[in-house]
Amino acid sequence: MARRSKSGGLLLWHWQAWSHFLKCPSESFDLQDSQDPQRIIFFRISCFSNQRQCICGGKENHMKTILINGSPRKNWNTAMMLREAQKGAESVGAETEYMDLFDLSYTGCRSCLACKRKGAERCKCFWKDDLSPVIDRIFASDALMIGSPIYLGDVTSQVRGLIERLHFCALSYDDYANYFTGKVNVGIILTMNAPMAFYNQAYRKKAEEIAQSFRALNGEVEVYACCDTLQVNDYSKFSMAGFNEAHKKEMREKQFPRDLEAAYQMGARLSGGEA
Ligand SMILES: Cc1cc2nc3c(=O)[nH]c(=O)nc-3n(C[C@H](O)[C@H](O)[C@H](O)COP(=O)(O)O)c2cc1C
């Protein structure tokens, strides 16, 4: 589903370039809002794959699922959601690998343009730091579950850096085609203070943009918004009067278990399961 920017030449060029990049002649997309308002799903229809085929039905699953935590906190909301997604992936037999982006030393794209050199290996980031091997592993995987807290209306800078580098090395500067011919399903988990109504009004468009940026991986892309999270255990110790602690605790008790279950299901589904 193509959307066009109305914001002038540069933005239009930018969008045209990216939409061309994201377009694949043998494939088509539908953006579907499911019954569940927390989920955005992009179905890739008639996608091709050069990846291993998974045998569903609980018999055999050779899929590899990478789970990436884009929060600096290793045991809080985003990490908990991803750990459940990992359990879901493992429940259908996928091999999993979990990592914390904040353990890695890297920046966003350095514009070295090594990935655009004539004859260079495609879909490879040549910058020598901790992220390049991760990018290699993502391209070689079957499913990616990436989680990020919302920071000032966007993903964390670490997730943004990963997106820049993952996508730029798969982008042809000859014709804006997508060099990547494999297929990686992508599950994006966003956690935030904002309640669902505010997410729908203010962040949903951003969530769709983030999902769009993973379409170059040629798989199904899903977004799950985990709203109204508990940010600290004891609000009385912080100057955080803008939040109602009783409400936050109630959300943690009643809604968060549902979010965890949704993460589990997403991990299983995108890793080849029927859940
Ligand atoms: C620097 C910073 C900026 C934040 N900005 C937002 C924001 O713009 N909108 C929002 O809903 N929550 C915002 N939050 C709250 C976090 O998104 C929320 O607490 C999230 O669930 C934290 O994830 P974690 O527990 O995995 O660290 C912000 C938190 C921090 C630390």
The ligand as a Gaussian input file, in Angstrom:
#p B3LYP/6-31G(d) Opt

LIG

0 1
 C       14.367000       8.779000      27.797000
 C       12.966000       8.258000      27.861000
 C       12.017000       8.766000      26.992000
 C       10.721000       8.246000      27.017000
 N        9.798000       8.757000      26.126000
 C        8.559000       8.227000      26.104000
 C        7.609000       8.700000      25.164000
 O        7.874000       9.577000      24.343000
 N        6.377000       8.140000      25.176000
 C        6.033000       7.146000      26.046000
 O        4.904000       6.669000      25.990000
 N        6.916000       6.675000      26.945000
 C        8.167000       7.183000      26.982000
 N        9.087000       6.701000      27.873000
 C        8.701000       5.575000      28.759000
 C        9.166000       4.213000      28.217000
 O        8.893000       4.078000      26.851000
 C        8.449000       3.088000      28.940000
 O        8.639000       3.201000      30.321000
 C        8.960000       1.747000      28.456000
 O        8.044000       0.723000      28.762000
 C       10.310000       1.414000      29.059000
 O       10.750000       0.173000      28.586000
 P       11.728000      -0.718000      29.486000
 O       10.973000      -1.008000      30.749000
 O       11.947000      -1.940000      28.679000
 O       12.961000       0.064000      29.699000
 C       10.367000       7.217000      27.918000
 C       11.354000       6.731000      28.811000
 C       12.633000       7.250000      28.790000
 C       13.654000       6.725000      29.773000

